Amino acid sequence: MNGKKVPMRMCAICRSLKPKRELIRLVRTADGQVFMDETGKKPGRGLYVCPEKKCVDEALKGSRLDKTIGRAVDQDVKQQLKNAVFESKDEGLQRPNKGEAR
């Protein structure tokens, strides 16, 4: 029996449940900064988006991402989100496991 529980998170755009490691996480810190969290462990309010073009396009359309996270998101972060979609298509959204070096 596999004793590991896979944490599930919901995409803020398409509302589908997926394993946490498959999603892109954005974080809003207490001081209001918004940035991408590659580790999935940074403190702050998290928001998850599918690494699919349609979800990212929908998130960036108008001010939907800004409304969802409750703050204006910088163009740098939006560009990182777009780039993450292309990277995930090439190699999958791979993060190191515990104890594994990058």
N, C-alpha and C positions, 0 to 999 in steps of 0.2 A: 504494500500500500504506500502510495506517495504521500508523505506527511506534510509537504510544503503547500501552503495555500498561496495561490496567485492573486495578488492584489488587483482588483478591477477598478477602473475609473471611467467616467463618462465624458465623451467629447462634448465640449460646450457648444459646438455648432450643429452636428448631426444627431446628438443625443444618444449615440450608440455606446454600449459598454464594451470595453476592450481591456486587455491586460495593460497595466500601468507602463510597462517597459516599451510597449508599442506606440505610445502617444508622446507628443511633444508637450512639455510643460513650460508655461509662462508663470512668473511669480511677480506679485506686487508686494513689496516690502512695507513695513510700518511707516517708513519715511516717504512712501509714494513712488519709489523707483519701480520700473517694470523692466524685466529682462528674462531671457531664456535660461532655463535651468537644465543643463545637460545631465546633471547627477540625479535629479529628482528628489533631492534632500534639502534644498535651501529653505530657510525659514521664510514664511510669508504666505499670503493667500495664493493658492495655486489654481491654475486654469489649464485644462488639457485640450489639445486639438489633435485630430487624426493627422498623420503625415501623408495625407492624400491631397492632391491638387484641388479637388472640388471643395474640400473643407477649408483649406487655407484661403482659397479665393473668396469663399463666402465670409470667412472671418475678417478679411481685409477689405471687403466690400463696404463702402460707406464708413460708418463709424461703429459697426457691430462689435468689433474687438474692444474698442474703447468703452462701449457701454457694458459689455460683459465683465470686463475686469475692473470697471469703475474708475478709470483714469485714462487720460490721453496716452497712447502708446507711441514712442518715438519711431521715426522712419528707420533707424538702425535696427531696432528690434523687429519691425515688420520685414525688413530685408533678410534678417537672419532666419525668420520663420519661412520665407520663400526658399531660401537656400537649403534649409533643413529638409524640405520636401524633395529637392533634387538629390541630396545626399542619401536620403532614406531609400530612394528608388535604386540607387547604385549599390548600396551595401547593406541596406536594412538599418533601422535605427538601433545600432548596437551600443550598449553601454557596458562598461566592465562590471563583472560580478564582484561580490565582496572578496577582498583579498587579492584581486587580480589587478595588475598594473596596466595602465593605459598604454 
